[in-house]
Amino acid sequence: MTTIPASNYDYIIVGAGSAGCVVAARLSENPAIRVCLLEAGGRDTHPLIHIPFGLSMLSRLQTVNWHYHTMPQPELNNRALYWPRGKTLGGSSSINAMCYIRGQYSDFDDWEAAGASGWSAREVIPWFKKAENFCGGADEYHGEGGPLQVNELRHADPLSHTFIKAAGQADLPPCTDFNRQQRIGAGLYHVTQHNGQRWSSARAYLGEAQARQNLDIRTQVQVNKINITEGIATGVQIQSESECVNLTARREVIVCAGAVNTPQLLMLSGVGPGEELARHTIPVVCHRPGVGQNLQDHLDVIVQCKGKTHDGYAIAPTAIPRYLKASIDYLLHRNGLLCSNIAEAGGFACSSNAATNKPDLQFHFLPARLKDHGRKTSFGYGYGLHVCNLYPRSRGQITLQSADPALPPQIDPGYLKDKQDLQVMLEGIRLARKILQAPAFAPYFKSEWLPGDSCQSDTQLTEFIRQRAETIYHPVGTCKMGHGEDPNTVVDNRLQVIGVKGLRVADASVMPTITGGNTHAPVVMIAERAAAFILQDYAPSQAGSHALPPAGAA
């Protein structure tokens, strides 16, 4: 392969997902800074990305998804689980369920206590607010005028409202906003939508920024490695057909490739556990044993029911007229059921293991039946309740399959290695059943489809979990942030890779521990802070302080 002469930038950002779009937009606000944003996938032009209800079909698209699979999981009957990750502008924010959840605010206090100084709840809330344009206006928790639109759903099925009523009958009170201090309860999710369309990071941050002359957005680009010379990141090597192209970063390379691809790229570049790199004959540039370790994810299982009415979103001949009308409503008015994110309602609850007022269970209610992440067709009417353990104790890892960057890494989440994780999920299933069997659901309930009436004992439910549990798409932690004395720390509290100058990570991989909920909103917050750190380093006298005024609540 030949090498083409370098192209020069101030900053190169690898990955145009939930974080990369934010960093690219914020840095390019300064016209003196030349920014290159690299994305392995294509443009976010597929209509199913932008129509919220298109979520139901996105898992079948090969063009916008990495389609990863885990290593066989011993505690899940040796199944290799499907792990979809976004591969397009917007990354996973272009294929997710659009639920806007920040997590429990004490999660961030836990980060600080673990060594991530400056990342307490009080210090991160202003950055959530900076990113946000909240439908209810600004207050101590919410922001107004930011790029990320956060709105109420334009459409929610009657079954979703029934779920909220049933949850109340099961002692889970109504909650109208899960992003305040108190979030135990059930309600409709706020969503990252605007005018009835998905509002991904690409739409939010690149919509105007992509026209800037100082921002170069390159799609369909595979990054082979980060070029590091004498301990300094100087750029990246990308693959262009049969040629290697070197792009030069005069100031920094910022990796925003996510909890799977970021550690893979660091290891391919010689940054990671020395023994792992040696196994693939990769020269060790910087021995960081924590790269790829500390993998955490939310494991999820669904209790599903068959319905005896025609409510909900079914694949059935009787549903065709409704979908035809919905298509017209959406085309003409951007309303109707095609505005639905399907996972319209949900809630948070405490198992017996939970800390006081810190829910460790999350529910996503679907007024539809689901099979294999939507990749297989499930006919008939019904509904289901996802059960998720928010704070798993189990840890996994990302390792290399090969030194070939075209091959995926090995993903081993280590699900249920800690037995306490199983106990939390068993309690979650029992609470989910209590909700679905509440009087409010009586007019709709025909039978329990999964796990089924015959599955009642802990032994039976454990086998159901082992055979049916799946990811709910929230991998984090593989390049964790902390203090330098911890050998497993990868980045410092300003997200700089320890031991390599000019190299920073800004994505879900830096989370020391997983947040209690959907992870898109925290990743956007992390990216906003990363951009501020970078701008302060670029021109301290111009950028001002990287800190915003206190949120006034924590």
C-alpha positions in Angstrom: 0.0 0.0 0.0 1.2 3.5 -0.8 1.0 6.5 1.5 -0.6 9.8 0.4 0.8 13.1 1.7 -0.7 14.3 4.9 -3.6 16.6 5.4 -3.3 19.1 8.3 -5.8 19.9 10.9 -5.7 21.4 14.4 -8.0 18.6 15.8 -9.0 15.2 14.4 -12.1 13.6 16.0 -12.5 9.9 15.4 -16.2 8.9 15.5 -19.2 11.1 14.6 -21.6 9.6 17.2 -23.3 11.0 20.2 -20.1 12.6 21.4 -18.1 13.3 18.3 -20.8 15.5 16.7 -20.8 17.6 19.9 -17.0 18.0 20.0 -16.8 18.9 16.3 -19.5 21.5 16.5 -18.2 23.2 19.6 -14.6 23.3 18.4 -15.5 24.6 14.9 -17.4 27.5 16.4 -14.0 29.2 16.5 -13.2 29.9 12.8 -9.5 29.9 13.6 -9.6 26.2 14.4 -9.5 23.6 11.7 -11.4 20.4 12.6 -11.7 17.0 10.9 -14.5 14.7 11.9 -14.1 11.1 10.8 -17.0 8.5 10.6 -16.7 4.9 9.6 -20.4 4.8 8.5 -22.2 6.9 5.9 -24.4 10.0 6.0 -27.6 9.8 8.1 -29.9 10.0 5.1 -32.0 6.8 5.5 -35.6 7.9 6.3 -36.1 5.3 9.0 -33.5 7.1 11.1 -35.6 10.3 11.1 -39.1 8.9 11.4 -39.2 7.9 15.1 -41.4 4.8 14.5 -38.7 3.7 12.0 -36.9 2.5 15.1 -38.9 -0.7 14.7 -37.0 -1.6 11.5 -33.6 -0.1 12.1 -32.2 -3.2 13.6 -32.6 -4.9 10.2 -30.6 -2.3 8.3 -27.0 -3.4 7.6 -25.9 0.1 6.5 -26.3 2.0 9.8 -25.1 -0.6 12.4 -21.9 -2.3 13.3 -23.9 -5.5 14.1 -21.5 -6.7 16.7 -21.9 -9.9 18.7 -20.4 -10.8 22.1 -18.3 -13.7 23.0 -20.5 -16.7 24.3 -21.7 -15.8 27.8 -21.3 -18.7 30.3 -24.1 -17.3 32.6 -26.5 -16.9 29.6 -26.4 -20.5 28.3 -23.3 -19.7 26.3 -25.2 -17.4 24.0 -23.4 -14.9 21.8 -25.6 -11.8 22.2 -26.3 -9.3 19.5 -24.9 -5.8 20.2 -26.1 -3.1 17.7 -24.0 0.1 17.7 -24.6 3.0 15.4 -22.5 3.3 12.3 -23.6 6.5 10.7 -23.6 10.3 11.4 -25.0 10.5 14.9 -23.8 7.0 15.8 -26.1 5.3 18.3 -28.1 8.4 18.8 -29.4 7.8 15.2 -30.7 4.3 16.0 -31.6 4.5 19.7 -35.1 4.8 21.3 -34.6 8.5 21.9 -35.4 8.4 25.7 -33.7 11.3 27.4 -32.4 10.1 30.8 -29.5 11.6 32.7 -29.2 9.0 35.4 -29.3 9.3 39.1 -27.5 12.5 40.1 -25.7 10.7 42.8 -24.1 8.5 40.1 -21.8 11.5 39.3 -21.0 12.0 43.0 -19.9 8.4 42.9 -17.6 9.2 39.9 -15.9 11.9 41.9 -15.6 9.7 45.0 -13.9 7.1 42.8 -11.3 9.6 41.6 -12.9 11.6 38.8 -12.5 15.0 40.5 -14.7 17.8 39.1 -17.4 15.4 37.9 -19.9 15.6 40.8 -23.6 16.1 40.2 -23.3 19.8 41.1 -20.6 20.2 38.5 -22.2 18.3 35.6 -25.8 19.6 35.8 -24.8 22.9 34.1 -23.4 20.9 31.2 -26.6 18.9 30.8 -28.4 22.2 30.8 -26.1 23.8 28.3 -26.8 21.1 25.8 -30.5 21.1 26.2 -33.5 22.9 24.8 -36.2 21.6 27.1 -39.9 21.8 26.2 -40.8 23.0 29.7 -38.3 25.8 29.8 -35.3 26.5 31.9 -35.1 25.9 35.7 -32.6 24.5 38.2 -32.5 21.2 36.4 -33.3 22.0 32.7 -31.8 24.2 30.1 -33.3 26.2 27.2 -31.7 27.3 23.9 -29.2 24.4 23.6 -28.8 22.3 20.4 -30.4 19.1 21.8 -34.2 19.2 21.6 -35.9 17.4 24.5 -39.6 17.2 24.1 -42.8 15.4 25.2 -44.0 12.7 22.8 -46.4 13.8 20.2 -48.1 10.5 20.3 -48.5 7.8 23.0 -50.7 4.7 22.7 -53.5 4.2 25.2 -51.6 1.1 26.5 -48.8 3.3 27.6 -51.2 5.4 29.7 -52.6 2.1 31.0 -49.1 1.1 32.1 -48.7 4.2 34.2 -52.1 3.6 35.8 -51.2 0.0 36.5 -47.9 0.9 38.0 -49.7 3.2 40.4 -51.9 0.2 41.4 -48.6 -1.7 42.0 -47.3 1.1 44.4 -45.2 2.8 41.8 -46.4 6.4 41.7 -46.7 8.6 38.7 -43.6 10.6 37.7 -43.7 13.4 35.1 -40.0 14.1 34.8 -37.3 11.4 35.4 -34.5 14.0 35.2 -35.1 15.7 38.6 -33.9 14.6 42.0 -36.8 12.3 42.7 -37.5 9.8 39.9 -39.0 6.7 41.5 -42.2 6.0 39.7 -43.7 5.5 36.2 -44.5 7.9 33.4 -44.0 8.9 29.8 -40.4 9.5 28.7 -39.1 12.8 27.4 -37.5 12.2 24.0 -34.9 13.7 21.8 -37.3 14.7 19.1 -38.2 17.9 17.3 -41.2 18.5 15.1 -42.1 14.8 15.1 -38.6 13.7 14.0 -35.6 12.1 15.7 -33.1 14.7 17.0 -29.8 12.8 17.0 -26.5 14.4 17.9 -25.9 14.8 14.2 -29.2 16.8 13.7 -28.6 18.8 16.9 -24.9 19.7 16.5 -24.0 19.2 12.8 -27.1 20.8 11.3 -25.6 24.2 11.0 -22.0 23.3 11.7 -21.5 21.2 8.6 -21.6 24.3 6.4 -18.5 25.8 8.2 -15.4 26.1 6.1 -13.2 25.0 9.0 -15.0 21.7 9.6 -14.2 18.8 7.3 -16.6 15.9 7.8 -15.5 12.6 6.2 -17.8 9.6 6.1 -17.0 6.0 5.1 -13.6 6.3 6.7 -11.9 3.5 8.5 -9.3 4.7 11.0 -6.5 2.1 11.2 -4.5 3.7 14.1 -3.5 6.8 15.9 0.0 7.9 14.9 2.0 8.5 18.1 5.6 9.8 17.9 7.8 10.1 21.0 4.7 9.9 23.3 2.7 12.5 21.3 -0.3 11.8 19.2 0.3 13.5 15.8 -2.6 12.3 13.7 -4.3 9.2 12.4 -3.8 6.7 9.6 -7.0 6.1 7.6 -7.8 3.5 5.0 -8.9 4.8 1.6 -9.6 1.9 -0.7 -6.1 0.2 -1.1 -4.1 3.2 0.2 -3.2 4.4 3.7 -3.7 8.1 4.2 -2.0 10.0 7.1 -4.0 13.0 8.5 -2.0 15.3 10.8 -3.4 16.8 14.0 -1.3 19.8 15.1 -2.9 19.9 18.5 -4.9 16.8 19.5 -6.6 13.6 18.4 -9.9 13.1 20.2 -11.3 9.6 20.1 -15.1 9.5 20.3 -15.7 6.0 18.9 -17.6 4.5 21.9 -17.1 1.9 24.5 -16.3 -0.8 21.9 -14.3 0.9 19.2 -12.4 3.4 21.3 -10.4 0.8 23.3 -9.9 -1.2 20.1 -8.4 1.8 18.4 -6.2 2.6 21.3 -4.9 -0.9 21.4 -4.3 -1.0 17.7 -2.2 2.2 18.2 -0.1 0.7 20.9 -1.9 2.1 23.9 -3.2 -0.6 26.3 -2.3 -3.7 28.3 1.2 -4.7 27.3 0.5 -8.4 27.3 -2.6 -8.0 25.1 -0.6 -5.9 22.6 2.3 -8.4 22.6 -0.2 -11.2 21.8 -0.9 -9.5 18.5 2.7 -8.3 17.9 1.7 -4.6 18.3 4.5 -2.4 19.6 3.7 -1.0 23.0 3.7 2.8 22.9 2.1 3.3 26.3 1.3 0.5 28.7 -2.2 1.3 30.1 -3.6 -2.0 31.6 -7.1 -0.4 32.0 -7.8 0.0 28.2 -10.6 -2.4 27.4 -11.2 -3.3 31.0 -14.1 -2.3 33.3 -16.8 -3.0 30.6 -20.3 -2.5 32.0 -23.7 -2.8 30.4 -27.3 -3.0 31.3 -28.7 -6.5 30.9 -32.4 -6.6 30.1 -35.2 -9.1 29.9 -38.8 -8.6 28.8 -42.1 -9.9 30.3 -44.5 -10.0 27.3 -48.3 -10.5 27.1 -50.7 -11.3 24.3 -53.5 -8.8 24.0 -57.2 -9.4 23.5 -57.9 -5.9 22.0 -56.5 -4.2 18.9 -54.6 -1.6 20.9 -50.9 -1.1 20.5 -48.6 -1.5 17.5 -49.1 -4.9 16.0 -48.2 -6.7 12.8 -51.6 -7.9 11.8 -54.0 -7.4 8.8 -56.4 -5.5 11.0 -53.7 -2.9 11.8 -53.1 -2.0 8.1 -55.8 0.8 7.9 -54.4 2.4 11.1 -50.8 2.5 9.6 -52.1 3.9 6.3 -53.8 6.8 8.2 -50.7 7.3 10.3 -48.6 7.6 7.2 -50.8 10.4 5.9 -50.9 12.1 9.3 -47.1 12.1 9.5 -46.6 13.2 5.9 -49.0 16.2 6.3 -48.7 17.2 9.9 -45.8 15.4 11.5 -48.0 13.8 14.1 -49.7 10.5 14.8 -48.3 7.1 15.7 -45.2 7.4 13.4 -44.0 10.0 15.9 -43.9 7.3 18.6 -40.5 6.0 19.8 -42.5 2.8 20.8 -40.8 2.7 24.2 -43.1 5.5 25.2 -43.4 4.9 28.9 -41.3 3.5 31.7 -40.2 4.0 35.2 -37.7 3.4 38.0 -38.0 1.3 41.1 -36.0 -0.1 43.9 -35.2 -3.7 44.6 -34.4 -4.9 48.1 -30.7 -4.4 47.2 -31.1 -0.7 46.3 -29.6 2.2 48.3 -32.2 4.5 49.8 -34.0 6.5 47.2 -31.6 5.2 44.5 -33.6 3.0 42.1 -31.7 0.1 40.7 -34.5 -1.1 38.3 -35.6 0.6 35.1 -38.7 -0.3 33.0 -39.4 0.4 29.4 -43.0 -0.4 28.4 -43.7 -1.3 24.8 -47.3 -1.4 23.4 -46.1 -4.1 21.1 -44.5 -7.6 21.1 -40.8 -7.9 20.4 -38.7 -10.7 19.1 -34.9 -10.7 18.8 -34.5 -6.9 19.0 -37.1 -6.5 16.2 -35.0 -8.5 13.7 -37.6 -11.2 13.6 -41.3 -10.6 13.0 -43.7 -11.1 15.9 -47.3 -11.3 14.7 -50.3 -10.3 16.8 -51.4 -7.8 19.4 -49.8 -7.5 22.8 -47.4 -5.5 25.0 -44.3 -6.0 27.1 -42.3 -4.6 29.9 -38.5 -4.5 29.8 -36.7 -5.1 33.1 -33.2 -3.7 33.5 -30.7 -3.9 36.3 -29.2 -0.4 36.5 -26.1 -1.1 38.6 -24.6 -4.4 37.6 -21.6 -5.6 39.7 -20.4 -7.8 36.9 -17.5 -6.5 34.7 -16.3 -7.5 31.3 -13.7 -6.5 28.8 -12.9 -5.5 25.2 -9.9 -7.3 23.7 -8.5 -7.6 20.2 -9.4 -10.4 17.9 -6.6 -9.4 15.6 -4.2 -6.5 14.8 -6.2 -6.1 11.6 -8.4 -2.9 12.1 -11.0 -4.3 9.7 -11.9 -7.1 12.1 -14.2 -6.4 15.1 -12.8 -6.7 18.6 -13.8 -9.4 21.1 -16.6 -8.3 23.3 -17.0 -10.1 26.7 -19.5 -8.2 28.9 -19.3 -10.9 31.6 -23.0 -10.8 32.3 -24.2 -12.2 35.6 -20.7 -13.1 36.8 -21.7 -11.5 40.1 -24.6 -13.5 41.5 -26.2 -10.4 43.0 -27.0 -9.1 39.5 -29.3 -12.2 39.0 -31.2 -11.5 42.2 -31.9 -7.9 41.2 -33.3 -9.1 37.8 -35.5 -11.8 39.5 -37.0 -9.1 41.7 -37.5 -6.9 38.7 -39.4 -9.6 36.9 -41.7 -10.1 39.8 -42.4 -6.4 40.0 -43.0 -6.3 36.3 -45.6 -9.1 36.5 -47.3 -7.3 39.4 -47.7 -4.2 37.2 -48.9 -6.2 34.1 -51.4 -8.1 36.3 -52.8 -5.0 37.9 -56.5 -4.2 37.4 -55.8 -1.5 34.8 -54.6 -4.1 32.3 -57.6 -6.4 32.8 -59.5 -5.2 29.7 -56.4 -5.8 27.5 -54.8 -8.9 28.9 -55.2 -12.3 27.2 -52.3 -14.3 28.5 -48.7 -14.0 29.4 -46.6 -15.0 26.4 -43.1 -14.8 28.0 -42.0 -16.2 30.4 -45.5 -17.8 30.6 -47.7 -19.0 33.4 -45.8 -22.2 33.9 -42.6 -20.2 34.8 -43.0 -19.2 38.5 -40.2 -20.4 40.7 -36.8 -18.7 41.1 -35.2 -21.7 39.3 -37.6 -21.4 36.4 -37.2 -17.6 36.1 -33.5 -17.9 36.3 -33.5 -20.2 33.3 -35.8 -17.7 31.5 -33.2 -14.9 32.2 -30.3 -17.1 31.0 -32.1 -18.0 27.8 -33.8 -14.7 27.0 -31.9 -11.7 28.5 -30.3 -9.3 26.1 -28.4 -6.0 26.1 -30.4 -2.8 26.2 -27.5 -1.1 24.4 -25.6 0.9 27.1 -22.0 -0.3 27.1 -19.6 2.0 29.1 -16.4 2.1 31.1 -13.7 0.7 28.9 -11.3 3.7 29.2 -12.3 4.8 32.6 -11.6 8.3 34.0 -9.9 8.7 37.4 -6.8 9.6 39.2 -3.3 8.6 38.0 -2.5 6.5 41.0 -5.1 3.9 39.9 -3.3 1.7 37.4 -6.6 0.9 35.6 -7.3 4.5 34.9 -7.0 5.4 31.3 -7.9 9.2 31.2 -7.6 11.9 33.7 -10.4 14.2 34.8 -9.9 16.4 31.7 -10.2 13.2 29.6 -6.6 13.2 28.5 -5.1 9.8 28.0 -2.5 9.3 30.7 1.0 8.8 29.2 0.3 10.2 25.7 0.2 13.9 25.0 -2.3 15.3 22.5 -4.7 12.4 22.9 -8.1 12.6 24.5 -11.1 10.4 24.8 -14.7 11.7 25.0 -17.5 9.1 24.9 -19.2 6.5 27.1 -15.9 4.6 27.6 -14.6 7.2 30.1 -17.5 6.5 32.6 -16.0 5.0 35.8 -19.3 3.4 36.5 -22.5 3.0 34.5 -25.2 5.6 35.0 -28.7 4.6 36.2 -30.5 4.9 32.9 -30.2 5.4 29.1 -26.7 6.7 28.3 -27.1 9.1 25.4 -27.7 12.2 27.6 -24.6 11.6 29.8 -22.5 11.1 26.7 -23.6 14.4 25.3 -22.7 16.1 28.7 -19.3 14.4 28.6 -18.7 15.7 25.1 -19.7 19.3 26.0 -17.2 19.3 28.8 -14.5 17.8 26.6 -14.9 20.5 24.1 -14.7 23.2 26.8 -11.5 21.6 28.2 -10.0 21.6 24.7 -11.0 25.2 24.0 -9.5 26.3 27.3 -6.2 24.6 26.4 -6.3 26.1 22.9 -6.6 29.7 24.0 -7.1 30.2 27.8 -7.4 33.9 27.5 -10.1 33.7 24.9 -12.0 30.6 26.1 -12.5 31.7 29.6 -13.2 29.2 32.4 -14.3 25.8 31.4 -16.7 25.7 34.4 -20.2 27.1 34.3 -22.1 28.6 37.3 -23.3 26.0 39.8 -26.6 24.3 39.0 -28.0 25.2 42.3 -29.1 21.6 42.9 -27.4 18.2 43.0 
